Amino acid sequence: MQVTLTNKKKMVKTMFASFLVMLVLTGRLAFLQFYDGNKLQLLAYEQQVQQRAISAKRGTIYDSTGKYTLAVSSTVSSVTINPTNISKENKEKVANALTDIFELDYEKVLKKVSKKSSIETIIKKVEEEKADELRKWMIENNIETGINIDEDTKRYYPYTNLASQFIGFCGSDNQGLDGIEAKYNEILSGTNGSIQRATDATGEKIGDDSENYLAPIDGSSIKLSIDMTIQSIVEKYLAEACIDNKCTDGGNIVAMNPKTGDILAMATYPSYNLNEPYTINNEELKQNWENIETKEKTKALQGMWRNKAISDTYEPGSVFKLITASAALEERITDTDNAGEFCCTGGITVGGARIKCWRYYRPHGSESLRQGLMNSCNPVFIGLGQKLGVNTYYNYLNKFGLLSKTGVNLPGEANSIFVKQEKCGPVELATISFGQRFEITPIQLVTAISSIVNGGKLLTPRVVKSVIDIKTGEEQEIPVDTRGASISKETSEKVLSMMESVVADGTGKNAKVEGYRVGGKTGTSEDGVNTGKYVTSFCGVAPIEDPQIVCLVTLYNPTGEGGHQGGGVAAPVGGKVLGEVLPYMYPEKKIILNEGSK
């Protein structure tokens, strides 16, 4: 009886222990299945499937004519390894070969070759010559597995520095990082493909048909609004001006077609080599680059990449008088040639403050509006601002798009900085009227002036004219975007007439172009308060009878012997640019000017 009871107890204990074991195993199985299931499934997939990405070829960037390729992707190779597929006795041999062929660090390569991971990247974007050298070595050493040479693409900019801040550049993964490359990345980049291969537990390929190739889909190409010839002309004279006038903070030029909003050229000086975007363009910094802290290096590079025409604000100075004149004419509080309507005594008192004319030492005296613009006389435009009043003036600022961004499809656009309308007093209105104590971007100003000369249509600047489908070659045009109306055609024609007088006989006479009717306005302003720095500018338009180009030249802190006045420094640059661009663009517009034509 005692033996039977003992056996029963043992059986109960065994059954209980078995139940506990089953319970634990069931719990563990449930945990693995429901909690860790997805993770383990992913790990198993990674262990059993080797996958390598195949880069899509990035779309080509053309200039507006389609004749010039500004950015293109060329075929290169990327080298990866499957460490588990490289035998132990070959690891050092492979590491040595990869190091020698691609000039890499041996210890780093050996570390990758010795890993137990399924795939490691050795080098990206190598030229075919180097890839062929590796293929030859693999054949000679009878190594067929473990080293992969896959097709890749590399971005290349044939004209190196041309329109660098406008076009931008790509990273090592073909991702657009700045400029057009970044803003149109989704269109240009396409969709990457891949190579998948099933492997066993040791990393060996399973069967002959276990490799799956998914072809990449190449990106679409785009045609810019930029004309390569005009861009080259603009960059040539911008660089010359910045060097000759010792512009410590560089400069920029924006050329726009006022009828379409197309940016014909957009240049910033100094530029940089798009094929080497991380090489600083400042010789002084370059010589000491290794000793500069990372934070300062980043700041310097970002400054080099910065497109000042859209990202930096400045006081426009007297070029802005075109806005005041247009508003006053539209409101019919003045006209172009009312003799003696204004009188310059060297300055004007506003709100208890004496605001001088730039030629206070020899006042302009009696003037019409045309003469006031030709002389760039501050008191004339202060008086017009007073007659317009704050509310009306700000209404025109809004009509000209100066209180908001232009919407140009480039990264980093800044907005203007004006005193709030409700806080704009008599002194603030006076200074705004002749272009000081507020800030706008060059792209805002050239867009506003384009609306003045095109009959009053405010357009969104267009940087891409069309998108080209890579498969069909079909071009889809980007439509011209009209944001609203600024002034009437009648006012537009009157301002054009006065702008022609400015170049014919006024402060802009250094911008004359023989055989063409050119108009414009000069400007000089302080770069900040009490900095001792100046910004000099000139905005030209041509041909006057049918405006096709508006060109804004902005030079930052010219310190050369030529001084810092817009008429003496910036106007000649505008004249040189238009002197080459006009015969190229519109040779049929050339005319013989009548003596004394306005």
C-alpha positions as CSV (number, residue, x, y, z in Angstrom):
1,M,0.0,0.0,0.0
2,Q,2.9,2.4,0.9
3,V,4.6,1.7,-2.5
4,T,1.4,2.5,-4.4
5,L,1.0,5.9,-2.6
6,T,4.6,6.8,-3.2
7,N,4.2,6.0,-6.9
8,K,1.1,8.1,-7.1
9,K,2.9,11.0,-5.5
10,K,5.7,10.7,-8.0
11,M,3.3,10.6,-10.8
12,V,1.5,13.7,-9.6
13,K,4.7,15.6,-9.2
14,T,5.9,14.4,-12.7
15,M,2.6,15.5,-14.2
16,F,2.7,18.8,-12.4
17,A,6.3,19.4,-13.6
18,S,5.4,18.4,-17.1
19,F,2.4,20.8,-17.0
20,L,4.7,23.6,-15.8
21,V,7.2,22.9,-18.6
22,M,4.4,22.8,-21.1
23,L,3.0,26.1,-19.7
24,V,6.4,27.8,-19.9
25,L,7.0,26.5,-23.4
26,T,3.5,27.6,-24.5
27,G,4.1,31.0,-23.0
28,R,7.4,31.3,-24.7
29,L,6.0,30.2,-28.0
30,A,3.2,32.7,-27.6
31,F,5.7,35.5,-26.8
32,L,7.9,34.6,-29.8
33,Q,4.8,34.4,-32.1
34,F,2.8,37.4,-31.0
35,Y,5.4,39.8,-29.4
36,D,8.6,39.1,-31.2
37,G,7.2,37.6,-34.3
38,N,7.6,40.5,-36.7
39,K,11.2,41.2,-35.4
40,L,12.2,37.6,-35.8
41,Q,10.6,37.4,-39.2
42,L,12.6,40.4,-40.3
43,L,15.8,38.9,-38.9
44,A,15.2,35.7,-40.7
45,Y,14.5,37.6,-43.9
46,E,17.7,39.6,-43.6
47,Q,19.7,36.3,-43.0
48,Q,18.1,34.4,-45.8
49,V,17.8,37.3,-48.4
50,Q,20.7,39.5,-49.5
51,Q,19.4,42.7,-51.0
52,R,21.5,45.4,-52.8
53,A,20.1,48.7,-53.9
54,I,20.4,49.8,-57.6
55,S,20.4,53.6,-57.9
56,A,18.0,55.2,-60.4
57,K,19.6,57.6,-62.8
58,R,18.8,61.1,-61.8
59,G,17.1,63.3,-64.5
60,T,19.1,65.7,-66.5
61,I,18.9,69.5,-66.0
62,Y,19.0,71.5,-69.2
63,D,19.1,75.3,-69.7
64,S,16.1,77.0,-71.3
65,T,17.2,76.4,-74.8
66,G,17.7,72.7,-74.3
67,K,21.1,72.9,-75.9
68,Y,23.2,72.9,-72.8
69,T,23.3,70.2,-70.1
70,L,23.8,71.8,-66.7
71,A,23.6,68.6,-64.6
72,V,23.8,65.0,-65.7
73,S,24.1,61.6,-64.0
74,S,26.9,59.4,-65.4
75,T,27.1,55.6,-64.8
76,V,29.6,54.5,-62.1
77,S,29.8,51.5,-59.8
78,S,29.4,50.7,-56.1
79,V,31.2,47.9,-54.5
80,T,29.7,45.9,-51.6
81,I,30.8,42.6,-50.0
82,N,29.0,39.6,-48.3
83,P,31.5,38.8,-45.5
84,T,29.9,35.4,-44.8
85,N,30.5,34.4,-48.4
86,I,34.3,35.2,-48.3
87,S,36.3,32.2,-47.0
88,K,38.5,32.7,-43.9
89,E,41.7,32.1,-45.9
90,N,40.7,34.8,-48.5
91,K,39.6,37.6,-46.1
92,E,43.0,39.2,-45.9
93,K,43.7,38.8,-49.6
94,V,40.3,40.5,-50.4
95,A,41.0,43.3,-47.9
96,N,44.4,43.9,-49.4
97,A,43.0,44.0,-53.0
98,L,40.2,46.4,-52.1
99,T,42.6,48.7,-50.2
100,D,45.1,48.8,-53.1
101,I,42.6,49.3,-55.9
102,F,40.5,52.0,-54.2
103,E,43.1,53.5,-52.0
104,L,41.3,52.8,-48.8
105,D,42.3,52.3,-45.2
106,Y,43.3,48.6,-44.8
107,E,42.3,48.3,-41.1
108,K,38.8,49.6,-41.9
109,V,38.4,47.4,-44.9
110,L,39.6,44.3,-43.0
111,K,37.1,45.0,-40.2
112,K,34.3,45.0,-42.7
113,V,35.5,41.8,-44.5
114,S,35.8,40.0,-41.1
115,K,32.2,40.9,-39.9
116,K,29.5,38.3,-39.7
117,S,26.9,40.6,-41.4
118,S,25.2,39.7,-44.7
119,I,26.4,42.9,-46.6
120,E,28.8,45.7,-46.2
121,T,29.5,48.7,-48.4
122,I,33.1,49.2,-49.4
123,I,32.9,52.2,-51.7
124,K,30.3,54.1,-53.7
125,K,30.5,55.9,-57.1
126,V,33.8,54.6,-58.4
127,E,34.7,55.1,-62.1
128,E,34.4,52.1,-64.4
129,E,38.1,51.9,-64.9
130,K,38.5,51.0,-61.2
131,A,35.5,48.6,-61.2
132,D,37.1,46.8,-64.2
133,E,40.4,46.5,-62.3
134,L,38.5,44.8,-59.5
135,R,36.7,42.5,-61.9
136,K,40.1,41.5,-63.4
137,W,41.5,40.7,-60.0
138,M,38.5,38.6,-59.1
139,I,39.0,36.5,-62.3
140,E,42.7,36.1,-61.7
141,N,42.2,35.0,-58.1
142,N,39.2,32.7,-58.9
143,I,36.9,34.6,-56.4
144,E,33.4,34.5,-57.8
145,T,31.3,35.2,-54.7
146,G,31.3,37.6,-51.8
147,I,32.2,40.7,-53.8
148,N,29.5,42.6,-55.7
149,I,30.0,45.3,-58.3
150,D,26.7,47.1,-59.0
151,E,25.8,49.9,-61.3
152,D,25.4,53.3,-59.7
153,T,25.1,56.9,-60.8
154,K,27.1,60.0,-60.0
155,R,26.0,63.6,-60.5
156,Y,28.2,65.6,-62.7
157,Y,28.1,69.4,-63.5
158,P,29.8,70.1,-66.8
159,Y,30.1,73.8,-66.3
160,T,31.4,73.5,-62.7
161,N,30.7,76.9,-61.1
162,L,27.9,78.1,-63.5
163,A,24.7,79.1,-61.5
164,S,26.0,77.1,-58.6
165,Q,23.8,78.7,-55.9
166,F,20.8,78.4,-58.2
167,I,21.3,74.7,-59.3
168,G,22.6,73.3,-56.0
169,F,24.1,69.9,-55.6
170,C,23.4,66.3,-54.5
171,G,24.7,64.1,-51.7
172,S,26.4,60.8,-52.0
173,D,23.0,59.0,-52.1
174,N,21.9,61.2,-55.1
175,Q,19.6,63.2,-52.9
176,G,19.2,66.8,-53.8
177,L,20.6,69.0,-51.0
178,D,20.3,72.5,-52.3
179,G,18.9,74.8,-55.0
180,I,17.0,73.3,-57.9
181,E,18.4,69.8,-57.1
182,A,16.7,69.9,-53.7
183,K,13.4,71.7,-54.7
184,Y,12.8,69.4,-57.6
185,N,14.3,66.3,-56.0
186,E,11.1,64.2,-56.2
187,I,10.8,64.8,-60.0
188,L,14.5,64.3,-60.7
189,S,15.4,61.4,-58.4
190,G,13.2,58.5,-59.8
191,T,12.8,55.2,-57.9
192,N,15.7,53.0,-57.0
193,G,15.8,49.3,-58.0
194,S,17.3,46.3,-56.2
195,I,18.9,42.9,-56.5
196,Q,17.6,40.2,-54.1
197,R,19.2,36.8,-53.6
198,A,18.0,33.9,-51.5
199,T,20.8,32.3,-49.4
200,D,21.1,29.4,-47.0
201,A,22.3,29.6,-43.4
202,T,25.9,29.8,-44.5
203,G,25.2,32.7,-46.9
204,E,25.5,30.5,-50.0
205,K,23.2,31.2,-52.9
206,I,20.3,28.8,-53.2
207,G,19.7,27.5,-56.7
208,D,20.3,29.1,-60.0
209,D,17.1,31.1,-60.3
210,S,17.0,32.6,-56.8
211,E,18.2,36.1,-57.8
212,N,15.5,38.8,-58.4
213,Y,16.4,42.0,-60.3
214,L,14.1,44.9,-59.8
215,A,15.0,47.6,-62.4
216,P,15.3,51.2,-61.2
217,I,13.0,53.8,-62.7
218,D,15.0,56.8,-63.9
219,G,14.0,60.3,-62.9
220,S,12.4,62.9,-65.2
221,S,14.5,65.7,-66.7
222,I,13.8,69.4,-66.4
223,K,14.4,72.5,-68.5
224,L,15.3,75.6,-66.5
225,S,14.3,79.1,-67.2
226,I,18.0,80.0,-67.1
227,D,19.6,80.7,-70.4
228,M,23.2,79.4,-70.3
229,T,24.5,82.2,-72.6
230,I,22.9,85.0,-70.5
231,Q,24.0,83.3,-67.3
232,S,27.6,83.2,-68.5
233,I,27.5,86.9,-69.5
234,V,26.0,87.9,-66.1
235,E,28.5,85.9,-64.1
236,K,31.4,87.3,-66.1
237,Y,30.5,90.9,-65.4
238,L,29.4,90.2,-61.8
239,A,32.8,88.7,-61.0
240,E,34.6,91.6,-62.7
241,A,32.6,94.2,-60.8
242,C,33.1,92.5,-57.4
243,I,36.9,92.2,-57.9
244,D,37.4,95.6,-59.5
245,N,35.3,97.4,-56.9
246,K,36.6,95.3,-54.0
247,C,33.1,94.2,-52.9
248,T,33.9,92.6,-49.5
249,D,30.5,90.9,-49.2
250,G,30.1,89.9,-52.9
251,G,27.2,90.6,-55.1
252,N,24.4,89.2,-57.2
253,I,22.6,89.8,-60.4
254,V,19.1,88.7,-61.3
255,A,17.7,88.9,-64.9
256,M,14.0,88.3,-65.4
257,N,11.7,88.2,-68.5
258,P,9.0,90.6,-67.3
259,K,6.4,89.0,-69.6
260,T,6.7,85.4,-68.3
261,G,8.4,85.8,-64.9
262,D,11.2,83.5,-66.2
263,I,14.5,83.9,-64.4
264,L,16.9,84.3,-67.3
265,A,19.9,84.4,-65.1
266,M,20.6,84.4,-61.3
267,A,24.2,84.7,-60.2
268,T,25.9,85.1,-56.8
269,Y,29.5,86.0,-56.3
270,P,31.6,84.3,-55.2
271,S,30.4,81.0,-56.7
272,Y,31.7,77.5,-56.0
273,N,32.4,74.3,-57.9
274,L,29.3,72.1,-57.9
275,N,31.4,69.0,-58.5
276,E,33.3,69.8,-55.2
277,P,30.6,71.4,-53.0
278,Y,32.4,70.8,-49.8
279,T,35.6,72.6,-50.9
280,I,35.5,76.1,-49.5
281,N,35.9,78.9,-52.1
282,N,37.7,81.3,-49.7
283,E,41.5,81.0,-50.1
284,E,42.2,82.3,-46.7
285,L,39.9,79.8,-45.1
286,K,41.1,77.0,-47.4
287,Q,44.7,77.4,-46.2
288,N,43.7,77.0,-42.5
289,W,40.7,74.6,-43.1
290,E,42.1,71.7,-41.1
291,N,42.4,73.9,-38.0
292,I,38.9,75.3,-38.1
293,E,36.2,73.9,-35.8
294,T,33.4,71.9,-37.3
295,K,30.8,74.4,-36.4
296,E,32.7,77.2,-38.1
297,K,33.3,75.0,-41.2
298,T,29.6,74.3,-41.5
299,K,28.8,78.0,-41.2
300,A,31.4,78.9,-43.9
301,L,30.0,76.2,-46.3
302,Q,26.4,77.3,-45.8
303,G,27.5,80.9,-46.5
304,M,29.1,79.7,-49.7
305,W,26.0,77.8,-50.8
306,R,23.7,80.7,-49.9
307,N,21.7,82.2,-52.8
308,K,21.7,85.8,-51.6
309,A,19.3,86.9,-54.3
310,I,16.5,85.1,-52.6
311,S,17.7,84.4,-49.0
312,D,19.2,87.8,-48.0
313,T,17.4,91.0,-47.4
314,Y,18.8,94.5,-47.9
315,E,17.8,98.2,-48.1
316,P,17.2,98.8,-51.8
317,G,17.8,102.6,-51.8
318,S,16.7,104.8,-54.6
319,V,15.8,101.9,-57.0
320,F,12.7,101.8,-54.8
321,K,11.6,105.2,-55.9
322,L,10.1,103.4,-58.9
323,I,7.6,101.9,-56.6
324,T,6.7,105.3,-55.1
325,A,6.5,107.0,-58.5
326,S,4.3,104.2,-59.9
327,A,1.9,104.5,-56.9
328,A,1.7,108.3,-57.2
329,L,1.0,108.2,-60.9
330,E,-1.6,105.5,-60.5
331,E,-3.4,107.5,-57.8
332,R,-3.2,110.6,-60.2
333,I,-1.7,112.8,-57.6
334,T,1.1,113.8,-60.0
335,D,2.2,113.4,-63.6
336,T,5.5,112.9,-65.3
337,D,6.2,116.4,-66.6
338,N,4.5,119.0,-64.5
339,A,7.2,121.7,-64.6
340,G,8.1,123.1,-61.2
341,E,5.8,120.8,-59.3
342,F,8.6,120.0,-56.8
343,C,11.4,122.0,-55.3
344,C,14.5,120.6,-53.7
345,T,16.1,122.8,-51.2
346,G,18.6,120.2,-50.0
347,G,16.3,118.5,-47.6
348,I,12.9,118.3,-46.0
349,T,11.8,118.3,-42.3
350,V,9.5,115.4,-41.3
351,G,8.3,114.9,-37.8
352,G,10.9,117.2,-36.5
353,A,13.7,115.4,-38.3
354,R,15.7,116.9,-41.2
355,I,16.0,114.4,-44.0
356,K,18.6,115.4,-46.5
357,C,18.8,115.0,-50.3
358,W,21.9,113.1,-51.4
359,R,22.9,116.4,-53.1
360,Y,22.1,118.6,-50.2
361,Y,25.2,120.7,-50.8
362,R,23.9,121.7,-54.2
363,P,20.1,121.4,-54.2
364,H,18.3,120.3,-57.3
365,G,15.8,123.2,-57.2
366,S,12.6,123.2,-59.3
367,E,11.8,119.8,-60.7
368,S,9.1,117.7,-62.4
369,L,8.6,114.1,-61.5
370,R,10.7,113.0,-64.4
371,Q,13.5,115.2,-63.4
372,G,13.1,114.1,-59.7
373,L,13.6,110.5,-60.8
374,M,16.5,111.4,-63.1
375,N,18.2,113.3,-60.3
376,S,17.2,110.6,-57.7
377,C,16.0,113.5,-55.5
378,N,14.8,112.3,-52.0
379,P,12.5,115.3,-51.1
380,V,10.4,114.7,-54.3
381,F,9.6,111.1,-53.2
382,I,9.1,112.0,-49.5
383,G,6.5,114.5,-50.7
384,L,4.8,111.8,-52.8
385,G,4.8,109.4,-49.9
386,Q,3.1,112.0,-47.7
387,K,0.4,112.7,-50.3
388,L,-0.2,108.9,-50.7
389,G,-0.5,108.3,-46.9
390,V,0.3,105.2,-45.0
391,N,-2.8,103.2,-45.9
392,T,-2.6,103.8,-49.6
393,Y,1.2,103.3,-49.7
394,Y,0.9,99.9,-47.9
395,N,-1.8,98.9,-50.2
396,Y,0.6,99.4,-53.1
397,L,3.3,97.5,-51.3
398,N,0.9,94.7,-51.1
399,K,-0.1,95.0,-54.8
400,F,3.6,94.9,-55.8
401,G,4.0,91.7,-53.7
402,L,6.5,93.4,-51.4
403,L,4.8,92.3,-48.1
404,S,5.0,88.6,-48.9
405,K,7.4,86.1,-50.5
406,T,7.4,85.8,-54.3
407,G,6.8,82.1,-54.3
408,V,9.9,81.4,-56.4
409,N,10.4,77.6,-56.4
410,L,13.8,77.6,-54.7
411,P,14.7,76.7,-51.1
412,G,15.4,79.4,-48.5
413,E,13.4,82.3,-49.7
414,A,13.2,85.2,-47.1
415,N,10.5,87.7,-46.7
416,S,10.7,91.5,-46.5
417,I,11.0,93.4,-43.3
418,F,8.8,96.5,-43.0
419,V,7.5,98.3,-40.0
420,K,4.0,97.3,-39.3
421,Q,1.4,99.5,-41.0
422,E,-0.2,100.6,-37.7
423,K,3.2,101.7,-36.4
424,C,4.3,103.5,-39.5
425,G,4.6,107.2,-38.6
426,P,5.6,110.2,-40.7
427,V,9.4,109.6,-40.5
428,E,9.0,105.9,-41.3
429,L,6.8,106.6,-44.3
430,A,9.3,109.2,-45.5
431,T,12.2,106.9,-45.4
432,I,10.3,104.0,-47.1
433,S,9.3,106.4,-49.9
434,F,12.9,106.8,-51.0
435,G,14.0,103.2,-50.2
436,Q,15.6,103.1,-46.8
437,R,15.0,101.7,-43.3
438,F,13.3,98.5,-44.5
439,E,14.6,95.4,-46.2
440,I,13.5,93.3,-49.1
441,T,15.2,90.6,-51.2
442,P,16.5,91.2,-54.7
443,I,14.0,88.7,-56.1
444,Q,11.1,90.7,-54.5
445,L,12.4,93.9,-56.1
446,V,13.0,92.5,-59.5
447,T,9.6,90.9,-59.5
448,A,7.9,94.1,-58.5
449,I,9.7,96.2,-61.1
450,S,8.9,93.6,-63.7
451,S,5.2,94.2,-63.0
452,I,5.8,97.9,-63.5
453,V,7.3,97.5,-66.9
454,N,5.0,94.7,-68.2
455,G,1.8,96.7,-68.0
456,G,1.0,95.9,-64.4
457,K,0.9,92.1,-64.1
458,L,2.5,90.7,-60.9
459,L,4.0,87.3,-61.8
460,T,5.5,84.5,-59.8
461,P,9.1,84.0,-60.8
462,R,9.5,80.9,-62.8
463,V,12.7,78.8,-62.5
464,V,11.7,75.7,-64.4
465,K,10.0,76.0,-67.8
466,S,9.1,72.3,-68.3
467,V,9.4,68.7,-67.1
468,I,10.5,66.1,-69.6
469,D,9.2,62.5,-69.2
470,I,12.2,60.1,-69.4
471,K,10.3,57.4,-71.3
472,T,8.3,59.4,-73.8
473,G,10.3,62.5,-74.1
474,E,7.1,64.5,-73.7
475,E,7.5,68.0,-72.3
476,Q,5.0,69.3,-69.8
477,E,5.3,73.1,-69.5
478,I,5.1,74.8,-66.1
479,P,2.4,77.5,-66.6
480,V,3.1,81.2,-66.0
481,D,1.5,82.2,-62.7
482,T,-0.1,85.7,-62.5
483,R,-0.6,86.8,-58.8
484,G,-2.6,89.9,-59.5
485,A,-2.5,93.5,-60.9
486,S,-0.3,96.3,-59.6
487,I,-0.8,99.3,-61.9
488,S,-2.5,100.2,-65.2
489,K,-0.9,99.9,-68.6
490,E,-1.0,103.7,-68.8
491,T,1.0,104.1,-65.6
492,S,3.4,101.4,-66.8
493,E,4.2,103.3,-70.0
494,K,4.8,106.6,-68.1
495,V,7.3,104.9,-65.7
496,L,9.1,103.3,-68.6
497,S,9.4,106.7,-70.3
498,M,10.9,108.2,-67.1
499,M,13.3,105.2,-66.7
500,E,14.6,105.8,-70.2
501,S,15.3,109.4,-69.2
502,V,17.3,108.2,-66.2
503,V,19.6,106.3,-68.4
504,A,19.7,108.9,-71.2
505,D,20.4,111.9,-69.1
506,G,20.2,111.0,-65.4
507,T,22.1,109.1,-62.7
508,G,21.9,105.9,-64.9
509,K,23.7,107.3,-67.9
510,N,26.6,104.8,-67.4
511,A,24.2,102.0,-68.4
512,K,23.6,103.3,-71.9
513,V,23.8,100.6,-74.7
514,E,24.5,101.9,-78.2
515,G,21.6,101.1,-80.5
516,Y,19.1,100.1,-77.9
517,R,16.6,102.0,-75.8
518,V,17.5,101.2,-72.2
519,G,15.8,102.4,-69.0
520,G,16.8,102.0,-65.4
521,K,17.2,103.3,-61.9
522,T,20.3,103.5,-59.7
523,G,20.4,103.0,-55.9
524,T,22.7,103.4,-53.0
525,S,21.9,102.5,-49.4
526,E,23.5,101.8,-46.0
527,D,24.1,98.2,-45.2
528,G,22.7,98.3,-41.6
529,V,22.9,101.3,-39.2
530,N,26.3,102.8,-38.5
531,T,28.2,99.9,-40.1
532,G,30.1,102.1,-42.6
533,K,29.1,99.6,-45.3
534,Y,27.0,100.3,-48.4
535,V,24.9,98.5,-51.0
536,T,25.0,99.8,-54.5
537,S,22.6,98.8,-57.1
538,F,21.1,99.4,-60.6
539,C,18.0,98.0,-62.2
540,G,17.8,98.1,-66.0
541,V,15.1,97.3,-68.4
542,A,15.2,96.9,-72.2
543,P,14.1,97.4,-74.9
544,I,11.9,100.2,-73.6
545,E,9.4,99.9,-76.5
546,D,8.8,96.3,-75.7
547,P,10.5,95.2,-72.4
548,Q,12.0,91.7,-72.6
549,I,14.5,91.8,-69.7
550,V,14.8,93.4,-66.3
551,C,18.2,93.2,-64.8
552,L,19.0,94.0,-61.2
553,V,22.6,94.4,-60.1
554,T,23.4,94.4,-56.4
555,L,26.9,94.9,-55.1
556,Y,27.6,94.6,-51.3
557,N,30.1,97.0,-49.7
558,P,32.2,98.2,-52.6
559,T,35.4,99.6,-51.1
560,G,37.4,100.3,-54.3
561,E,38.5,103.7,-55.7
562,G,35.3,104.0,-57.7
563,G,33.3,104.7,-54.5
564,H,29.9,103.2,-53.6
565,Q,27.3,105.2,-55.6
566,G,24.9,103.3,-57.8
567,G,25.4,105.5,-60.8
568,G,29.2,105.1,-60.8
569,V,29.6,101.5,-59.7
570,A,26.5,99.4,-60.4
571,A,25.1,101.2,-63.6
572,P,28.2,100.4,-65.7
573,V,27.8,96.7,-64.8
574,G,24.2,96.8,-65.9
575,G,25.3,98.5,-69.1
576,K,27.9,95.9,-69.9
577,V,25.5,93.0,-69.2
578,L,22.7,94.5,-71.4
579,G,25.3,95.4,-74.0
580,E,26.0,91.7,-74.6
581,V,22.6,90.2,-73.7
582,L,20.5,92.4,-76.0
583,P,22.3,91.6,-79.2
584,Y,22.1,87.9,-78.3
585,M,18.4,87.9,-77.3
586,Y,16.8,90.4,-79.7
587,P,19.1,91.5,-82.5
588,E,16.0,92.7,-84.4
589,K,15.2,95.2,-81.6
590,K,18.3,97.3,-82.4
591,I,17.4,100.8,-83.6
592,I,19.0,104.1,-84.3
593,L,18.1,106.5,-81.4
594,N,17.0,109.9,-82.3
595,E,19.0,112.8,-80.9
596,G,17.7,113.7,-77.4
597,S,15.2,110.8,-77.3
598,K,13.5,110.2,-74.0
